[in-house]
Amino acid sequence: MAVMSVWLGAPATANESDTPGLVPVEIIGTAGERRSLAVQIGTEATIRDLAPGQYTVRAFLPSGEVPTTCTFVEEGEAPPRVVLRPATSAHEWLGWETFLGDVAPAERYDDVTDRTTAPLWMRMWQLDHSTPTSTWRAFGWPPSHLESDLRIWKITLPLVVDEPQILQIGGPDLRWRSVVLPPGPPGTSARLTLRLGPSEGRDGLSIQVGTEDRRFDGLLRYLGGSDQASLGPLAEEVGHLAEQLLHEKTANIFGAVVGAHVLLVLGEFPRMHDWTHNLADWFPNVSDGAILHASRLLREHPDGSWTEIRNQLLEASHRPSPVLTESVNLLHRGLQLISRRRKKDSKVEAAMARTEALAAALDPTATFTTFTGIDPNHPDPLAPTGAPTDDIDVQWLPEAETHLSTALPLLATTSRGDDPLPTPTDAIVRAVVRAREAEDGSWLVTSSGDSTVLDSRHEAESLAVALAKELGPSRLFIERDDGSTTRFEEFGPR
């Protein structure tokens, strides 16, 4: 019998965890022999006991890319070394995002990635523990880092232990949306990749979220896409990894959520032990735990667990928005099943109403829960566009003529907290001038904390334009009373 080694190249990355991820690899012989295995990124695997002959070797990357090569093995000869490399990234700092499929590879980067010219604003939200219900409140922009070539924006944000956060983002022609960020161990962070283009996401905006831990970062792409069948070759190795992640829930709650999702997809219920129950009970701010426990009971013990399934789903509906889109889908389907079994259950009906409101505003293509609405507490598919009338805690993406690598927040942020960091010299900071119609037909013009009430749109727009020119570089917003933008313009320095 013959031997072959397979080496899977690692993507070019910067400041990433050294923890390797797993990728399914398939080996196909001309005689019909097939082998499936999981290969760690950046490592070499040895395949033994192969019949002599020609083989096709291919890897199924989370990006959807399938690097493929052919080789010939002979008994008694030195084993060939098959090298499978992912596509080259346009920038080293986008290596991991290219590997995951969040960003186009270098050979197609300029063709599909346009320079982002539309201004985007962001606001962070955390849970408000002063209220009895799970409500969100805006807070000052946290110390973070931005890397951009003005086509792709990569933001690294610190995570909070044992509870999610929300990033809200919008723009002149973009409906406001919220992205749920996972909890994480102390000192860890999430990576957000923003891309604006005519074919990307809702309203042209694509938002991808990644974590520092490669053990499950790639798995999230398999789980979140249509390629869940690719988990098949990973089943043996991933089942053990998922069990370990679920067991280590107190060290990394989000890792446990990912592990439970994987075991649910694989149907590996014995590997879950009673840990999904603990996942539901020990982390009241993470609704995914209760959803996963109920979903596990639905599949493993559907006949004798309806009361507990109902209670877990009701509990989840009162908790903060789930971290993963698939958790929202599981919650919605589970409540539908309960409502068909228990007619006129007022609590289930109320939970259904809350969940359907979220589902209606949900971006079904996103791995991490992403939904439109005026704020995270009010999901709504008809969210406003434009900029918030209250600039408190709003961070605008900075502008520049060339590559940006800078700390956030910038001076352009108005914050309730500490003074923001100084603005880097290569970033353009713009004042914001806004003219907005009031319900009584009057108009309010605001800039730099000052405001003026005028009787007509013509007067308001004339004053706003004059102020925008005077304060340049600046951004001008003319808005209806519902917050939608009817005119947007940028002005350069005087």
C-alpha positions in Angstrom: 0.0 0.0 0.0 1.1 3.6 -0.6 1.3 6.8 1.5 0.6 10.4 0.7 1.0 13.6 2.7 -1.3 16.7 2.4 -0.3 20.1 3.5 -2.9 22.9 3.7 -1.4 26.3 3.5 -2.3 28.9 6.1 -3.6 32.3 5.0 -1.4 35.4 5.4 -2.6 37.0 8.6 -1.5 39.6 11.1 -2.2 39.6 14.9 -4.3 36.4 14.8 -4.6 33.6 17.3 -2.2 30.7 16.6 -5.0 28.2 17.3 -5.5 26.3 14.1 -8.8 25.6 12.4 -10.0 22.5 10.6 -10.8 22.1 6.9 -12.4 19.1 5.2 -10.2 17.4 2.6 -11.3 14.7 0.1 -9.1 12.3 -1.7 -10.5 10.5 -4.8 -8.8 7.6 -6.6 -9.3 6.7 -10.2 -10.6 3.4 -9.1 -13.4 5.0 -7.1 -11.7 5.0 -3.7 -12.6 8.0 -1.5 -11.1 9.2 1.8 -12.4 12.2 3.8 -10.4 13.8 6.6 -10.0 17.0 8.5 -6.7 18.9 8.1 -5.6 21.6 10.4 -4.7 24.9 8.7 -1.0 25.3 8.2 -0.2 21.7 9.0 0.5 18.5 7.2 -1.5 15.2 7.4 -0.4 11.8 6.4 -2.7 9.3 4.6 -1.7 5.7 4.7 -2.9 2.4 3.2 -3.7 3.9 -0.2 -3.9 1.7 -3.3 -1.2 2.7 -5.8 -2.5 4.9 -8.6 -3.6 8.5 -9.4 -5.6 10.6 -6.9 -7.4 13.9 -7.0 -7.0 15.9 -3.7 -9.3 18.8 -2.9 -10.0 21.0 0.1 -13.4 22.6 0.9 -12.6 26.0 2.4 -15.1 28.1 4.3 -14.9 30.7 1.5 -16.4 28.2 -0.9 -13.1 27.9 -2.7 -12.0 24.4 -3.6 -8.2 24.2 -4.2 -7.6 21.0 -6.2 -4.6 19.0 -7.4 -3.7 15.6 -8.7 -0.9 13.2 -7.7 0.4 9.7 -8.2 1.4 7.3 -5.4 3.3 4.1 -5.7 4.0 1.4 -3.1 7.6 1.5 -1.7 8.2 5.0 -3.2 8.7 8.2 -1.2 5.3 9.6 -0.5 4.3 12.6 -2.6 3.6 15.9 -0.7 0.4 17.5 -1.9 0.2 21.2 -1.3 -3.1 23.0 -1.2 -3.0 26.7 -0.9 -5.8 29.2 -0.3 -6.2 32.2 -2.6 -3.8 35.1 -2.0 -5.3 38.0 -0.1 -5.1 41.6 -1.3 -3.5 42.7 2.0 -1.9 40.7 4.8 -4.3 42.2 7.3 -7.2 40.6 5.2 -5.6 37.2 5.0 -8.0 35.4 7.4 -11.1 37.3 6.1 -10.2 36.2 2.5 -9.8 32.6 3.7 -13.3 32.7 5.3 -14.8 34.3 2.2 -15.6 37.6 3.7 -13.4 39.4 1.2 -12.5 38.7 -2.4 -9.0 37.3 -3.1 -6.3 39.5 -4.7 -7.0 38.3 -8.2 -10.6 39.6 -8.1 -10.3 42.3 -5.4 -10.2 45.3 -7.6 -13.0 44.0 -9.8 -15.6 43.5 -7.1 -14.5 45.9 -4.3 -15.1 49.5 -5.0 -13.7 52.4 -3.0 -16.3 53.3 -0.3 -17.3 56.9 -0.6 -20.7 56.9 1.3 -20.2 58.0 5.0 -21.1 55.4 7.6 -21.8 56.0 11.3 -21.7 53.5 14.1 -22.9 53.3 17.7 -22.3 50.7 20.3 -25.0 49.3 22.6 -24.8 47.2 25.8 -27.4 45.7 28.1 -29.0 48.0 30.6 -28.9 46.1 33.9 -30.9 48.8 35.7 -34.1 47.6 34.1 -36.0 44.4 34.8 -36.2 43.5 31.1 -33.5 42.9 28.5 -33.1 46.4 27.0 -30.2 48.0 25.3 -28.6 51.3 25.9 -26.0 53.2 23.8 -22.6 53.8 25.4 -19.4 55.5 24.5 -17.3 54.0 21.7 -14.7 51.6 23.2 -11.0 51.7 22.5 -10.6 49.8 19.3 -8.6 49.6 16.1 -9.4 50.4 12.4 -7.6 49.2 9.3 -8.8 50.2 5.9 -7.7 50.7 2.3 -10.9 52.7 1.8 -12.5 49.7 0.1 -12.7 47.4 3.1 -13.0 48.5 6.7 -11.8 46.1 9.4 -12.6 47.1 12.9 -11.3 45.2 16.0 -13.6 45.7 19.0 -13.2 44.4 22.6 -15.7 41.8 23.7 -17.6 41.7 27.0 -17.6 38.6 29.3 -20.8 36.5 29.4 -23.0 38.9 27.5 -23.4 40.2 24.0 -23.0 43.7 22.6 -24.6 45.3 19.6 -23.0 47.4 16.9 -25.5 49.7 15.1 -24.6 51.1 11.8 -26.2 53.3 9.2 -25.7 56.0 6.5 -27.5 58.5 4.2 -29.0 55.7 2.0 -28.6 52.8 4.4 -31.3 51.5 6.7 -30.1 51.4 10.3 -29.2 47.9 11.4 -27.9 46.2 14.5 -25.3 43.4 14.5 -25.1 41.2 17.7 -21.5 40.7 18.8 -20.7 37.5 20.9 -19.5 37.5 24.4 -15.9 36.5 24.9 -13.2 35.7 27.5 -11.4 38.7 29.1 -9.1 40.5 26.7 -10.5 39.0 23.5 -12.0 40.9 20.6 -14.2 40.6 17.5 -13.3 41.6 14.0 -15.9 43.3 11.8 -15.4 43.6 8.1 -17.5 46.2 6.3 -17.9 46.5 2.6 -20.2 48.7 0.6 -21.2 47.8 -2.9 -24.2 47.6 -5.2 -24.5 43.8 -4.9 -23.7 43.4 -1.2 -26.2 42.6 1.6 -29.1 44.8 2.4 -28.9 48.3 0.9 -25.5 47.5 -0.5 -23.8 47.0 2.9 -22.0 43.7 3.8 -21.1 43.2 7.5 -19.1 40.1 8.5 -18.1 39.2 12.1 -15.1 37.1 13.1 -13.5 36.1 16.4 -10.0 35.4 17.5 -10.4 31.7 17.9 -9.9 29.8 14.7 -11.1 26.6 16.2 -14.7 27.6 15.4 -14.4 30.7 13.2 -14.4 28.6 10.0 -17.1 26.3 11.4 -19.4 29.3 11.7 -19.2 29.9 8.0 -20.1 26.2 7.3 -23.0 26.4 9.7 -24.2 29.8 8.5 -24.1 29.0 4.8 -25.7 26.4 2.5 -22.6 24.2 2.7 -23.5 22.5 6.0 -22.9 19.2 4.2 -19.2 20.1 4.3 -19.3 19.3 8.0 -19.6 15.6 7.1 -15.8 15.0 6.5 -15.2 16.9 9.7 -17.7 14.9 11.8 -15.3 12.7 13.8 -12.7 15.5 14.6 -15.3 18.2 15.0 -17.6 16.2 17.2 -14.7 15.9 19.8 -13.8 19.5 19.4 -17.5 20.6 19.8 -17.9 18.5 22.9 -14.7 20.1 24.4 -16.0 23.6 23.6 -19.4 22.9 25.2 -17.6 21.4 28.3 -15.5 24.6 28.6 -18.6 26.9 28.7 -17.5 28.8 31.8 -14.2 29.7 30.0 -15.8 30.8 26.7 -19.6 30.9 26.6 -19.7 31.7 22.8 -17.4 28.7 22.1 -19.9 26.6 23.9 -22.8 28.0 21.8 -20.9 27.1 18.6 -20.0 23.7 20.0 -23.7 23.0 20.8 -24.8 24.2 17.3 -22.3 21.8 15.7 -23.4 18.8 17.8 -27.0 19.6 17.0 -26.3 19.7 13.3 -24.4 16.4 13.6 -27.1 14.8 15.8 -24.4 13.9 18.4 -26.7 14.2 21.4 -24.7 11.9 23.7 -21.8 14.3 23.4 -24.0 17.1 24.7 -24.4 15.3 28.1 -26.5 17.6 30.3 -24.4 20.6 29.4 -27.0 22.4 27.2 -29.1 22.5 30.4 -26.3 24.3 32.2 -25.7 26.5 29.1 -29.4 27.6 29.4 -29.3 28.1 33.2 -25.9 29.6 33.9 -25.9 32.4 31.3 -29.1 34.4 31.5 -27.9 37.1 29.1 -27.2 34.6 26.3 -30.5 33.5 24.8 -28.8 31.0 22.5 -28.2 28.6 25.4 -31.9 28.2 26.2 -32.7 27.9 22.5 -30.2 25.2 21.9 -31.3 23.2 25.0 -35.0 23.4 23.8 -33.9 22.4 20.2 -31.9 19.5 21.5 -35.0 18.3 23.5 -37.2 18.7 20.4 -34.9 16.4 18.4 -33.9 13.9 21.1 -37.0 13.6 23.3 -39.9 15.3 21.5 -42.7 13.3 23.1 -42.0 13.7 26.8 -40.4 17.2 27.1 -43.0 19.7 25.7 -43.4 21.6 29.0 -39.7 22.1 29.4 -39.3 22.9 25.7 -42.0 25.6 26.1 -40.5 27.0 29.2 -37.0 27.2 27.6 -38.3 28.9 24.5 -40.4 31.4 26.5 -37.3 32.2 28.6 -35.2 32.7 25.5 -37.8 35.1 24.0 -37.4 37.4 27.1 -33.6 37.4 26.9 -31.4 39.6 24.7 -31.3 39.0 20.9 -29.6 35.7 20.1 -26.0 36.0 18.9 -26.4 33.7 15.9 -29.0 33.9 13.1 -29.5 30.2 13.3 -30.5 30.5 16.9 -33.2 33.0 15.8 -34.4 30.5 13.3 -34.5 27.7 15.9 -36.4 29.9 18.3 -39.0 30.9 15.6 -39.5 27.3 14.5 -39.7 26.0 18.0 -42.4 28.5 19.1 -44.4 27.7 15.9 -44.4 24.0 17.0 -45.5 24.9 20.5 -48.3 27.3 19.3 -49.7 24.5 17.1 -49.8 22.1 20.1 -51.1 24.6 22.7 -53.9 26.7 21.3 -54.7 30.1 22.9 -51.5 30.1 25.1 -51.1 33.8 25.7 -47.5 33.6 26.8 -46.6 31.7 23.7 -48.5 34.1 21.5 -46.6 37.1 23.1 -43.3 35.3 22.5 -44.3 34.6 18.9 -45.0 38.3 18.4 -41.6 39.3 19.7 -39.8 36.7 17.7 -41.7 37.4 14.5 -40.8 41.1 14.8 -37.2 40.2 15.0 -37.5 37.6 12.2 -39.2 40.1 9.9 -36.2 42.5 10.3 -33.6 39.8 10.1 -30.9 39.5 7.5 -31.1 35.8 6.7 -27.7 35.8 4.9 -25.7 36.9 8.0 -24.1 34.4 10.3 -24.3 36.7 13.3 -27.8 38.1 14.1 -28.3 41.3 12.0 -31.5 43.2 11.9 -32.9 46.6 10.9 -34.6 49.0 13.2 -34.4 52.5 14.8 -32.5 50.9 17.7 -31.8 47.4 19.0 -34.9 47.5 21.2 -37.2 47.9 18.2 -36.6 45.6 15.2 -38.3 46.9 12.1 -37.9 46.1 8.4 -38.8 49.7 7.7 -35.9 51.3 9.6 -34.9 54.9 8.9 -32.0 56.0 6.8 -29.7 58.9 7.4 -27.9 59.9 10.6 -29.2 60.0 14.2 -30.5 63.4 15.4 -28.6 62.8 18.6 -24.8 62.6 17.8 -24.0 61.3 21.3 -21.9 58.2 21.2 -21.9 58.2 17.4 -18.6 57.3 15.6 -18.3 58.1 11.9 -15.9 56.0 9.8 -13.0 58.3 9.1 -12.1 59.5 5.7 -8.6 59.6 4.2 -6.9 59.7 0.8 -4.8 56.6 1.4 -4.5 53.6 3.7 -5.7 54.0 7.3 -4.5 52.2 10.4 -5.6 54.0 13.5 -7.0 53.8 16.9 -10.7 54.5 17.6 -12.6 56.5 18.8 -11.7 59.6 16.8 -12.1 63.2 17.7 -15.3 63.2 15.6 -17.1 61.2 18.3 -19.2 62.9 20.9 -19.1 60.7 23.9 -20.7 60.6 27.4 -17.5 59.0 28.7 -13.8 59.9 28.7 -12.3 62.3 26.1 -11.7 60.6 22.8 -8.2 59.9 21.4 -6.6 62.5 19.2 -7.5 62.4 15.6 -4.7 60.9 13.4 -3.2 63.3 10.9 -4.2 61.2 7.9 -7.9 61.1 8.8 -10.5 63.7 7.6 -12.9 64.8 10.4 -16.1 66.4 9.2 -18.6 68.5 11.0 -22.3 67.5 10.7 -25.0 70.0 9.8 -28.6 68.8 9.8 -31.9 70.4 8.8 -34.9 68.3 9.9 -38.6 68.8 9.5 -40.7 68.8 12.7 -44.2 67.3 13.1 -45.7 70.8 13.2 -44.1 71.7 9.8 -41.3 73.9 11.2 -37.7 73.1 10.6 -34.8 72.6 13.0 -31.2 73.3 11.9 -28.4 72.0 14.1 -24.6 72.2 14.0 -21.9 72.0 16.6 -24.4 71.9 19.4 -26.3 75.0 18.3 -29.8 74.9 16.9 -32.2 77.3 15.0 -35.9 76.9 14.4 -37.2 78.1 11.0 -40.6 78.2 9.3 -39.9 76.8 5.9 -37.7 74.2 4.3 -36.2 76.8 1.9 -35.0 78.9 4.9 -33.7 75.8 6.7 -31.9 74.4 3.7 -30.3 77.7 2.9 -29.0 78.2 6.4 -27.8 74.6 6.6 -25.9 74.9 3.3 -24.3 78.1 4.5 -23.2 76.5 7.8 -21.9 73.4 6.1 -19.7 75.5 3.8 -18.5 77.6 6.7 -17.7 74.6 8.9 -16.1 72.5 6.1 -15.0 69.8 5.8 -18.6 68.9 6.7 -21.6 66.7 5.9 -25.1 68.1 5.2 -28.3 66.1 5.9 -31.8 67.4 4.9 -34.3 65.1 6.6 -38.0 64.5 6.8 -39.8 64.2 10.1 -39.5 60.4 10.0 -35.7 60.6 9.8 -35.3 59.7 6.2 -32.7 61.7 4.2 -33.9 63.7 1.2 -30.5 65.4 0.5 -27.0 64.5 1.5 -23.9 66.5 0.5 -20.3 66.8 1.6 -18.3 70.0 1.6 -14.5 70.4 1.6 -12.4 72.8 3.7 -13.1 76.5 3.2 
